[in-house]
């Protein structure tokens, strides 16, 4: 994930800088809504399209982290292009 993603997290949610540093180190994405939080990360893409998502819901988070979809897809595209070159 790009450093800009984690800088944006700090601006949007005012998370503790140490937490953001740990999330950056391990490529963990984050979302929050009233009543809950959502942490998620993705494995590398295997083959052309297979990857796994690991999630942790805290509280009553009821969504699927859609706010991070574009970030995930851009990172996967960048990784795929790097593997092909």
Phi, psi and omega per residue, in radians:
X1 nan 2.623 -3.105
X2 -1.298 2.663 3.071
X3 -1.067 -0.569 3.139
X4 -1.044 -0.629 3.110
X5 -1.001 -0.783 -3.087
X6 -1.302 -0.553 3.032
X7 -1.125 -0.683 3.104
X8 -1.141 -0.666 3.092
X9 -1.005 -0.788 -3.141
X10 -1.067 -0.755 -3.132
X11 -1.167 -0.684 -3.085
X12 -1.376 -0.674 -2.983
X13 -2.075 -0.127 -3.125
X14 0.913 0.785 3.076
X15 -1.252 2.726 3.117
X16 -1.057 2.330 -3.121
X17 -0.969 -0.609 3.113
X18 -1.129 -0.657 3.088
X19 -1.151 -0.762 3.125
X20 -1.102 -0.703 3.107
X21 -1.068 -0.741 3.123
X22 -1.149 -0.725 3.121
X23 -1.122 -0.700 3.110
X24 -1.090 -0.782 -3.108
X25 -1.020 -0.679 -3.058
X26 -1.824 0.071 3.095
X27 1.224 0.596 -3.118
X28 -1.550 2.316 3.087
X29 -1.705 2.827 -3.020
X30 -2.513 2.542 2.974
X31 -2.582 2.753 3.127
X32 -2.531 2.513 2.999
X33 -2.446 2.994 -3.120
X34 -0.933 2.122 3.075
X35 1.617 -0.122 -3.112
X36 -2.927 2.932 3.134
X37 -2.239 2.795 -3.099
X38 -2.435 2.048 3.056
X39 -1.903 2.381 3.100
X40 -2.690 2.644 3.088
X41 -2.481 2.875 -3.072
X42 -2.217 2.500 3.025
X43 -1.320 2.914 2.982
X44 -1.062 2.792 3.092
X45 -1.372 2.288 3.086
X46 -1.777 2.335 -3.061
X47 1.150 -2.327 -3.122
X48 -1.728 -0.470 -2.999
X49 -2.515 -0.060 -3.022
X50 -1.591 2.210 3.028
X51 -2.598 2.848 3.134
X52 -2.090 2.522 3.083
X53 -1.927 2.334 3.070
X54 -1.945 2.205 -3.061
X55 -2.197 2.687 2.968
X56 -2.396 2.117 3.056
X57 -1.741 2.368 3.102
X58 -2.091 2.235 -3.109
X59 1.307 -2.474 -3.048
X60 -1.870 0.638 3.089
X61 -1.091 2.137 -3.046
X62 -1.987 0.055 -3.110
X63 -1.697 -2.905 -3.062
X64 -2.191 0.330 3.125
X65 1.251 0.496 -3.080
X66 -1.020 -0.481 -3.138
X67 -1.060 -0.383 -3.105
X68 -1.727 0.025 -3.076
X69 -1.026 -0.792 -3.113
X70 -1.131 -0.659 3.119
X71 -1.128 -0.800 3.134
X72 -1.077 -0.841 -3.099
X73 -1.105 -0.678 3.114
X74 -1.135 -0.726 3.128
X75 -1.155 -0.731 3.114
X76 -1.143 -0.683 3.108
X77 -1.104 -0.787 3.133
X78 -1.079 -0.758 3.111
X79 -1.100 -0.742 3.140
X80 -1.082 -0.782 3.140
X81 -1.108 -0.657 3.121
X82 -1.165 -0.624 3.123
X83 -1.230 -0.520 -3.093
X84 -1.450 -0.256 -3.116
X85 -1.720 nan nan
